[in-house]
Amino acid sequence: MGYRVAIVGATGNVGREMLTILEELNFPVDKMHAIASRKSKGVEVAWGDKTIKCEDIESFDFSSVDIVLMSAGGDVSRAWSEKIGKLGPIVIDNSSAFRKDPDVPLIVPEVNPDAVKDAHKKNIIANPNCSTAQLVVALKPLHDAAKIKRVVVATYQSVSGAGKEGMDELWNQTKAIYGLGDAKPKKFPKQIACNVIPFIGAFNDDGYTDEEAKMWNEVHKMMDPEIKLTVTCVRVPVFVGHSEAVTVEFDRPISPDEARAILREAPGVLVVDKHEHDGYITPVDAAGEHAVYVSRIRKDHTVENGLVFWVVSDNLRKGAALNAVQIAQLLDETGTIKSSSGYRSITV
């Protein structure tokens, strides 16, 4: 017998990816429930070689399940996650609603698995922001070897990070531009096709956006509050896959070769770094894959102990759905929840 699992937001990009990854990893599911808003009740989603019909969140009995994967946005999570947690199941929330809550662990299993000990404080575990998840997978093994003092990041975030509407807008604008149609922006503040937008989220008083603030808040919570981090988040005309140009200053010298050796042994990381015209990873290469890829590792000649590198991952997978499923695996492996079934753990 396996777990009784509910996915809230099952009709969205990430919700569908969660269903796919749970099946890919043979996570022991005894009963799967697809949960959505009333307007999506009855909509069918794929589960393994079958389809299941979405159930209405308003009428579903959450006390009947063990794990809830929440991927319906912050407003839905704020309205439902604490109520669900009080009924017994553990909620793994993909929104930003509880990431800063001191009683809610924020977890990337390769980075801070010990935080799972606090899972029962509210029966909620937060999934980090998609751009943060891949960054900390690359930073943590380096920080363990040579303490990180400062990080400068520029993100290149795909439109799928803004959901189906973002993907549709890129597709429709691209067709419109080449077909002399209407490319007026609707989801994004400016045209995204054939363009880049140095703005994601909403502006804070200091001129940074809330998307940028998420990264340093989450790095501090999961890794080390002493790390200084600054970031510029940029939306780019890519359908799937976030990329990051990362500059790191350490407290001791660390060579590119040493960094490559450390990262090659790190869980969840694949190093693709050859001095050839195609010896690096792009978002197209990473789409559909589980790993966080690191390329272009080189010395930063502007500081005493600095490195520069390129990080790419599928934001719908490691940045969202895959990390949530890995948290569910962690709950099982640590005995935080119980199951009599085994499964194949992910290896990347």
Helices and strands as residue ranges (DSSP letters): E 3-8, H 13-24, E 29-36, G 38-40, E 44-47, E 50-53, E 55-56, G 62-64, E 67-70, H 74-86, E 90-93, G 113-118, E 124-126, H 130-145, E 148-156, G 159-162, H 164-178, H 210-222, E 228-232, E 242-250, H 256-264, E 269-271, H 283-286, E 292-300, E 306-313, I 317-321, H 322-333
